[in-house]
Amino acid sequence: MDMSRTQGTRERLVVIGGDAAGMSAASQARRMRGPDELEIVAFERGHFTSYSACGIPYWVGGDVEERDRLIARTPEEHRERGIDLRLRTEVTGIDVDGQRIRARDLESGDESWTPYDKLVIATGARPIRPDMPGVDAAGVHGVQTLDDGQALIDTLAHTRGRRAVVVGAGYIGVEMAEALIKRGYEVTVVNRGSEPMSTLDPDMGRLVHRAMEGLGITMVNDAEVTKVLTGEDGRVRAVVTQDAEYPADVVVLGIGVRPETTLAKAAGLPLGGHGGLLTDLGMRVRGHENVWAGGDCVEVLDLVSGQERHIALGTHANKHGQIIGTNVGGGYATFPGVVGTAVSKVCDLEIARTGLREKDARRVGLRFESVTIESTSRAGYYPGASPMTVKMLAERRTGRLLGVQIVGREGAGKRVDIAAVALTAGMTVERMTALDLGYAPPFSPVWDPVLVAARKAAAKVRAAS
């Protein structure tokens, strides 16, 4: 049992989770305080640290050739910086009153307690795995970690058939469908919603639907998988919905994720309505002086709706880690919140959103105006100009921007950043029309598509007033 916590004035920081938030926190704390002042011990149950989970679909699809290109910093690099990183070690309990954690070595099975002065919880999120017959069969894969990605690639390399079913049509589901198409599979996507990409309004999701079918992907909407059928060898052979059966040699679960807060809940730490840990602006767990949390296991403030929400994104996790490390290291930093920006693609179709959807605005009691415009990525006469659809929501009384969704080809996705900045600044659509954006025919029409939408939204707000 490791009971030595402090030697002289040296404190011990324990980090649970070795990916974006956890290791960013550890690295930033190390930059702030040297080994003589702060001992850092990090626990990770997997084989890898500091990697891009967002890049896994592109590794599976062959856009990224090597797994190691997704790794930002190896375990050896962390150790060289004075961080005691323990891989294949799972934390099984947190004793908040005693300021210690219990961990099990997954290779030997040995368990021990490690005390802490300060604790960082960065346990991430876990893929939603439906409770149904056959879901644990060979050939059924979730895709959350590098270990998951490697297991899927191994299955694809040894599977004779070429039929794949993706369950779910969110970001992971859509990206994995593209990856499997690139690998030469016949792909069916089974989706509970009326259209793919439930982070978009259905009218914008319909554009994604059409593009996916254009790639040869079979979309099955308004359907829920109830069972996974297996063959005599125990491997998956089909998935079953209420109305049909879809043959499958491999199944990928892309239903989404939930905060991994099992340890936190057992320890009595505060959780929000979405199951994530609740923190203050400095990412300190509410009501607990020496405990911080960040990444996919926490809930964050939505700056547009004013409510807490759970968003699993590497961008937020890295920022959380930097803020936690700064505060643990004796500095001061805060995380004010998010506006819900995300971007993805299906082959050459770019999909982006920020702020609120229509149903989000209704749920928080906002009255709004909605406009949708068609434009092009470049001046219409310039070679390579491609169509783009922009949808914009504005508050009816004030004209405050509430949300933007964009679907189009090259140059469409990153335009959402204009709206993300406007949302963060609390701008009105009227004020947005005066934004001084860059213009040249190869890059944009004279009126950028986002500003065209803002003009139309501003006119609609004026008319409503």
N, C-alpha and C positions, 0 to 999 in steps of 0.2 A: 504494500500500500504506500503510495507516494503522499506523505503528509507534510513535506517541507514546503511551506508556502513562501515565506519571506526570509531573506538573509540580509540583515541590516535594514536598509531602506528600500531594497528591491521588491517590487510588486510582481505578482504573476497574473498575466492575462491569459484566459483560456478561451479558445475559439472553437465553436462547434460548426463544422462545415468548411470544406476546403476549396470552394469555388469562388465566384465573383465577389460577393459581399464579404465573406469570411476572410479571404486572403487579401482583399483590398484593405480591409480594416487592419489586419495583422501587419501588412507592409507599411501602411501609413503610420501606425503606432510605432513601428520600428524606426521610421524616419524621424519621428518626433522625440523618441526616447531610446537611448542606447541599451545594450545588453546589461550593463551594470545597474541600470535603473529599472528596467522592465524585462522580465522573463516572459516569453510568449510560447504557449503550447497550443497547437492546433490539431484537431481530430477530424479525420476524413475516412468514411467507411469504404469509399471506392479506391480505384487504382490511380486516379488522376486528380490534378488540381488546376485551378485557374485556366479553364478551357471555355471555349465558346459553344454552349449548347445550341445556340441559334444557328450555328454552322453545320449541325449534324445532317439535316436534309441535303445540303449541298455536297457533303462528303459522301453520303449514300448515293446521290445521283451522279457522282463523278466530276462535279465542277471543282471540288477540292480533292486533290489526288491522294494526299496522305493525312492520316489521322493527326499526326503530330503538328501539322500546320494549324490546327485548331487550339493548340496549347500555348497560352501566352507566357506562362512561367512554370517550369518543371519543379517537382518536389526538391530536387537537388539545389536549384537556384534559391528557393525559399530557405532551405537549411543554411546555405552559404551566407544568407543575410541575418542569421541568428534567430531563426524561427524553428522551434522544435516541432516538426510536422510528423504526425503519426498516421500513416496510411493504413487502410484495411482495419481501422479501429472504430467501432461504432459506439457512440455515447448512448447509454441505455437508461440514464436517469439523471435528474438535476435536483440537488438538495439545496434549495434557495436559502433556508435558514442556516444551514451549516456551511454555506458557500463552498460547495464541492460538486463534482460530477462523477458519475460512475461510467466506466467504459469497458468494452469487451474487445479483445484482440480476436478478429475473425479468423485468423489462421490457427491460433493455439486454443482459443476458447477461454483464455484467462481473463478475469475481471479484476479491476482495481479502481480505487477512488483517487481523484486528483483535486486538491483544493484550489481555489482561485480567490484573488482579490477583486478582479473584474472579469465579467463573462460576456462574450458575444455569441448570440444565437443566430446562425445563418444556415438553417437546415433546409432552405429552399422550398420547392413544391414537389408534390408527387402526382404522377399522371392518374387521371380518373380511370379506374378499371372497373367496368360494370360487373355487378354480381349476377352472373348468369352461367349456365352450364357450358363447359368447354373453354372458358376464357383463359385458362392456364395451360392449354394444350401446346405442344410443340408447334412452332410456326406462327404463334400469336405474339406480337411484339408491341411494347410501349417504346417510346423514343424520348428519353429525358436526359440520359447521361452518355458519356463516351462508351461506357461498358454496354449500354443498350444499343448504341449505334453499331458497335463491333459485332454484337450478337446478331443483329439484323443483317448486316453484310455477310456474315458467315452463313446464315440461312439462305440468303439469295444465291450465294455461290454454290450451294449444294442441293438446291431445290430443282427438281426436273421440270415441273410444270411452270407455266408463265402467266398464271392468273393471280392477281392481287386484289384484295378488298381493303379499302381504307375506311375505318369507322370514324365518322366525324369530319366536318368540313370547315373547321376553324383554321387558324394559321398553320399549325402543324399538319393537319389533315391535307390541306391544299398543297403545301410544300412537299409532303411525302408523296402525294399523287403524282406531282411533276417528276420527282426523283425516280419513281418506279416506271413511269412512262419512258424516261431516258434510259432506263435499264432494259427496255424492251418488253415490259410486262403489259398485259391487258388489264386495265385498272378500272375498278368500280368503286365509287365513293358512296357510302350509305350515310345519309344525313338526317338528323331528327328535325331540323328546321325546314322552313319553306324554301329557302335559298341558301347556298353556301355563304360562308363568312358572316356569321351572325353579329360580328362587330360592326357591320354595315347595316343600313336600312335595307329592307327586302328589294326595293327598286334598284339599288346599286348592286346588291348581291346577285341580281338577275344578270347583270353584265358579266360578272365573274362566271356564272353558270354557263352562259353561252360560249365564253372563251374556253372553258374546260372541255365542253363537248366538242369544240372545234379542234382540240388537241387529241381527240379520240377517247377521252375519259367519259365513262358512263356515270351520270349523276342520278342518284336515287334520293329524292327529297321526301320529306314528311314520312320517314320510315325509321324504325328503331330496331336494332339488332337484338333478338331475344335469346339466341342460342348459337353456339359454335359447334358444328358437327365435326367429328373426327373419324378417321379411317381405322382399319385394324392395327395399323402401326402406331396409333396414338397421335398422329399428326393431323392438323387441321385439313378439312376437305371442303368446307362450305360454311357460310354464315346464313342464319335464318332470320327473317323479319316476320311481322304479322302476316304478310301477304305473299312472300316469295322466298326462294332459296337461291343464294348466289355462290357458285363454285369458287373455291379459293385454295391456292397452294401456299399462300402467305397472307397474313392479316396484320395490318398496322393499326393500332389504336391512336387516334388523334382527336380524342373527345375533349381534351383540355386538362387543366391541372387544378389542384387545390393546395392551399398552404400546408406544408408539412410541420404541424405544430403539436404532434402527439406528445413529445417530451414537455413542451411548454404547458400544455393543458394539464398533464399529470402533475406538474410542479406548481399549479395554481396561478400561473401567470395570466394576465388579462388578454382575452381574445375578443375580436369584433364580430360583427354579424356575418362576415364572410369566412370566419375561421382563422383569420390572420392575427398575429400579435399586434397589440396597440402600443404605439410609442409616442413620445413627445417630439418636438421639432428637432431635437438633437439626436433622435433615434434611440433614446433611452427608454426602456420598457416602463410604462406608466406605473408609478408607485414603487419602483425598485431602483435604488440609487446606483447599484453596481452592476446592473444588467442592461445590455444593449441588444438590439436586434435589427436585422436589415435583410434586404433581398426579397426573394419570392415568398418568404414566410411571414411577411408583415402586411398590414393594410396601410394605405397612404391617403392623404387628403386630396380629393378631386377639387381643383381650384375653380372649376366651372359650376359644379353642382353644390359644392360646399359639404359633401358627404364623404365618408370613408369608403374606399373601394380596394379590391385586390387586383393588382396588375403584375403579371410575371414577365419581366423584361430585364435583360442584362444591363441595359442603360441605367435603370434605376438601381439595380443591385450594386453596380460599381460606384455610383454616387453615394449610396448609403454607406458602403464600406469606407470611402474616403472621409465621410463626415464622422462616422463612428471612430475611426482611427485617430482623427484629429482631436476629438473630444476625450478619448481614452488617453491620448498622449499629452493632455494638458492644455490644448488649444480650445477654440470655440468655432463651431460650424453648425449650420442648420439645413434641414431639407424642407422647404416650404410646401411642396406638394407637386401634383402632376396635372396635365390636361388630357392625358390618355392618347398620346400620339403613337401610331404604329404604322409600319409599311411592310409590304410583302410583294410577292410576284408569282404568277403562273406562267412559266416560260417568258414571253416578252410582254405579258400583261402586268402592269404595275397597279397595286392596290394600296391605298393609303387612307387613313382616317385620323382625326383628332377631335377632342371635345365630345359633345353629346350627340347621340342618335335621337330620332324623334321619340322613341319610347322612353329614353332616359329623361328627356326634357319633360315629358308628361308625368313621369313617375315622381319628379321633384316639384311638380306644380307650376312649371314655367309655361307661359303662353308664348308661342313663337310663330315666325313666318319661315317658310321653306321655299327655296328656289333651286332649280337644276338647270345648268347651261351646258351646251356643247361648244367646244372650241378646239384649237389645235396646239400642238407642242411648240411649233415654230410659226413664223409668218406663212400664211397659206400658200404663197407662191414659191417658198423656199423648198428645195428637194428634201424629202424625208419627213415632211410635216405629217403628223399622225393625229387622229382624233382623241379627244379627252373629254370626259364627263366630270363636272364638278357639281356637288350638291352642298348647299350652305344653309345653316339654320341661324336665325337671329332672333333675339328677344323682341316681342311685339312692341312693348311700351318704350323701351330704351334704345333698341337697335344694337344692343350688345351682342357680339359674335358668340354663338353657342357651340357650333361644331361645323366641321368640313369633312367631306368624303370625296375622294378622287379615284377614278378608274380610267386608265389609258395606257398608251404605249410609252416608248422612250421619253424620259423627261417629265412624266406625270407624277411619279411617286414622291420625289423629294420636294415637290411644290407644296406639300402639306406642311413643310416647316414654316412657310410664310404664315399660315393660319395658326400654327402652334405658338409662334412668337406673339401674334396678335391676341390669342386667347390668354396667354400668360400676362400680357400687358393690360388685359381688360378692355380692349379696343372695341369701338362700335364699327359696324359695317360701313357707315358713312365715312368715318375717319380712315378706314382701310383703303378707300378709293383714292386717297391722296398719297399712298405709300410710293416712295421713289425706288422702284425696282429696276434692275438692270434690263436693258433692251438691246437686242440686235436681231435681225431676221433669223440667224441660225439657232437662236435660243428661245425666242418668244414672239408672239404677235405684239403689236404696239400696246394693246391692252392684254396683260397677262390673264390667263384663264381664271385665276383666283380673284383678280380684280374685276373681271367681267361679272363673276358671281356676286361679288360685294356690291357692285353698282346695282344689279338687279334686286338684291336683297334690300339695299337701302331704299330703293324706290318703292318696294312692297311695304316696308315699314312706314314710310311717309304716308302712303295711301291708307294704311290701316289706322294711322293716327288721326 
